[in-house]
Amino acid sequence: MFDEQDAEGRREIRSPLRPYMLTPLGEHHHAVQFTSALTTDEYKQVATLLEPHPTVELRVYDSIDESIRDLDFLQHFPTVRYFAADSLYTRLDSIDGLGYLQDLQGLVLDKPSKSTLSPAALRHLPHLNDLYLNGPARDLEVIAELTNLQVLTLRSITLPDLSILSTLKRLWRLTLEYGGTNHLDKLGEIQGLQQLEMTRVRALSDLSPISDATSLQFLSLIDQQQVTSLPDLSALTQLEMIWLENLRGLTDLRPLLTAPALRYLSLEGSHLEPDHIKPLSQHRTLTHAGIGLSSIKKSQAARSLLTVKSIEAVDLPPREVPRT
């Protein structure tokens, strides 16, 4: 078990510590993790193991035995830059221990609380630039104070609008998953936003504010069942990549012709027919496309209408802040 987990880049730690758990980390390691509480001395030993490796993440997860109830153990890890509290079955009574991580740059909080989470402790993390928050949550206005944020993922969280994000001048990637945020009116105020990804955001139907997000380079819309029309993209002169998947209410793809710099397009939808794809043959800058319809025959027929290359060899843009 040890060899298998370690080979995947995750060093598994458990009490009592064994010598092999504390052997020096290699370049392939990206996380040190444990699922049950350790002793004070063991925490200190793990901190020593991590200290020479600032890009390796410290991760706590599961805690089926309910031994991890708060994050106060982080007092022993003052130099950790990346931390994840991930899928804790029993949830945490408090996340205030995050305040010990003054150098924290990347944080994952995946349903960490037994009740509605208040991320107030985040305001004490001056260097935080990458945040994944899986709610539900309250006191979300604290996000406006995280002015170093570059990447933000909000899952199962509802914002009344995007106004609290307008202060995040360094934010270049925003992901909204699930939740009920259905007003994008302030999207254009997030200056410098390059990537916007939305998946299953309930009741979201009006995409017209995307027309004001003129710095966008990548747009992804997945499982947005209420969307029936795409916005005018003529002002988005840097938008090169668009991913559309399972938008069952959308059949008119002609607004994509208004995207003046579009080069890469991925379309997946069992409800689409080749005739829906045909207007895109008129796009002047499109060079690569991937088409997935209800059958291989239909997909091939749709592809034949476009004189473009396959998109399979095209890499997606970066999705996280480079670790330092």
N, C-alpha and C positions, 0 to 999 in steps of 0.2 A: 504493500500500500504506500509506503513512504516513497519508494523509487518512482512510482507512477505519478503521485501528486507533485513531487519535486520536479519531475521531468516536464510537467505542464507549466512550470514557472511559479507555482504556489508552494511555499514552504509551510507545511502544516505543523502547528505547535500545540502541544497539550501537556497537561500536568499529570504526573511529574515529568519534568524535562529530561530528555535523553541526550547524550553527547551528539548524536547525529543531527538533532534538531538545531544545534548551535554551530554546526560547521559553517565556514564562511559562505556567503551567498555568491552565486555566479552571475554573469551578465544576462543569462536567460531568466533570472528570477524577476518577477514583477510584483509579487505580493508575499507578505508573511501574514498568516491568518490563524485564528483560533476560534473555537466554538464554545468554550467554557472558561470561566474565570481562572486566573493563575494566582500564585502567591505573590506577595510584594517583591521578594527576591527574584522570582522568575520573570516578573515584568521587567525588572532592571536588566536582567540578562538578555532578554529579547531586545530591549532598547539598545543595548551595546551591540547586538548583532546588526541592527538596522542602521546605526549611526553612520557607518561609512557609505551607505547606499541611499542617498536622499530621494531618489526617484522610485524606490520600492514602496508600494502601498502597504499600510497596516490595515488589516480587515478583520472585523468580528462578524460572525454570522450564526444563524440558527439559534444557539443557546437553548436547546431543548430542555436542558436541566434547570433553566431559569436562574443560572448563577450570575449572568450579566444583566444587572438591573439599572445601571447608570454608566456614565463614561468617566467617572472619577479616576479610573486607572490611567487615563491619559496624562496625568501629572508625571508619570515616569517616562513619557515620550516627548519631551519638549521640542525635539528637532524633527519630528515627523512632518512631512510636507503633503502626504497623500493619505487619506483615511476614509474607510467605508464602514458604516454600520448597515449591514445588508441582510434583509429577510430574517429579522429576529422574531422568532415565534411568539415569545412572551412580551415583546416590546419593552421600551425603557421607561422608567419613571422620570428620568431627567436626562437632558443632553447638555447640561451646563458645563460638563467636563471638557467640552470643545474649547473652552477658554484657555486651556493650558497649551493649545497648539498655535502659538503666535506666528509660526512660520508656515502655517497650512496654506497650500495652494489649491489642492483638489479635494473635494468632499462629496461623498455619496451618503445620503440619508434615505434609506429605502423603507418606508413605513416604520420608523423607529419608535413611535410613541403609542402607548396604550390608549390615549385619547387624542383629540385634535392637537397636532403639533404646533408649538409656538417656536419659530426659529430665531427668537431674540438673541440667543447666544452667538449667532453668526456675526453680529455687529462688532464682536471683539476679535474678528479674524481679518486683519488689515490687508493681507496678501492673497486672499482667496480669489482665484481667477476662474475656477471651473466648479460648478455646483450642479448636482443631480438631487432633486428633492421630490420624493414620492409621498404625497399627503394622505389624507386631507390635512390642511394647515390653516392656522390663523396668524394674525399679526404679520401678514406678508409685506407690509410696508417697509420692514427692515431690509428687504432686498434692495430698495432704492439707495441704501447706504453702502452697498457693496460695490463701490465705484471702480474696483479693479477687475470685476467680473468680465470675462471674455466669452465664456461658454455657459449657457444656462439651460437646464432641462427641468421642466415642471410636469410632473405626471400625477394624474388624479387630483389636480388642484384647479380651482376656479378663481380666476381674476375677473373683477367687474369690467375692467378694460386694461390696456397695456401702459397706462400713464406712469405707473411706478417704475417702469423700465427706461423711461426717457432720460434718467440721470446717468445711465450706464453707458458712458461715452466710449468705452473700450469693447462693448459687447459686439461680437461678430457672428455668433451662432446662437439661435434661439430654437428650442424644441418644445412643443406643446403636445402632450399625449393624454388622451382621455380628458377628464375634467369637463367643465362647462363654460370655458371662456369663449363667448360668442360675439364679442365686440372687439374688432381689430382697429378701431378708429385712430388710435394713437401710434400705429405701427410706423408711420413715416417719421415720427419724432425720435425713433431709435437710430440715431445717426451712425453710419458705419456698419449697419447690419448686413452681413454677406450671405448668411445661410439661414433659411427659415424652413422648419420641418413641422408639420402638423399631422397627427395621427388620431383618429377617432375622437375628435373634440366634439362633444355632444352639441347638437343644435346649431353648430356653426354653418351658416349658409352664405353670408355676405362676404365675398372675398375682395370687394372693390377697394378697401384700404391698401391692398398690396400694390396698387398702382402708384402709391406715394412712397414706397420703399425703394427708392431709386438706386441704392447701393447694393441691392441683392445680386448675388452671382449664382446662387443655387436655391431652388424651390422644390420642396417635396410635400405632396398631399396624398395621404393614404387613408382609405376607409372613411372618407368624409361623405356620408350618405345624404346629407341635406344640400350639398352643393349641386346646383343646376346650371351654373354659368361661371365662366372664367373672366377675370378682370382684364381691362385694357393694359397691356404691358409695354406700350410704346415708349414710356419714360424710363424704363429699366434697361439702360444701355449697356450694363455690365452683366446682365443675366444670360449665362451660357448654358446652364443645366436645369432641366425641369424633369421631375419624377412624378407621375400621376398613376395611382394604383387604386383600383376598386372604387371609383367614384360613380356609383350606380345611377345617380341622377343626372349625369353629365354625358351628353352625346355630341354637343356642338364644340368642336375643337378649333374652330376658325380663329378665336381670339389669340391662339398661339402664333398666328401669322403676324401679330402686332409686336412680338418680341424681336427687336432689331438685331440682337447679337446671339440668339439661340443657336447652339451648335450640337448639343447632346440632349436627346429626348428619350425617356422611357415611359411607355404606356402599357398598362395592364388592366384589363377589364373584360370579363366574360360577356358583358352586355353590349360591347362595342362590335360593330361590323366593319368590314373593309371600307365601305362607302363613307364611314365616319372619318377614316384616316385619309382618304383621298385628297381633301383640300390642302393637307400639309405638304403635298408635292410642290406647291407653289412657294414654299418658304425658301428665301434666298440664301440664308446662312447655315441652315441645318445640314450637318455632315454625318452624324451618327444617330442611329435610332434602334431601340429595342421594342418590339411589339409582341404582346402576349394576349391573345383573344381566347375564345372558348374552345378552340381546337387548333391543332398544328396547321391544318389546311387553311383556316381563316387567317392565322397569323402570317403564314407564308404569302398569302394573297395580298394582305395589307402591306407587308414589307416590299413586295414587288412594285407597289405603287410609288415607292419612295426611292429615289436614286441616291441612297446613303449607305454608309458602312455600318457594320454591326457595332453595337455599343458595348459588347461583352469585354472588349479589351480596354475600355475606358475606366480609369480609377475614379472613385468618388473623391471629392475634396476632403481635406483633413476635418476630422470631427471632434478633435479635442486640442487643448492647448499643449504644445510640446513640453515635456517634463524637463525640469532643470534642477 
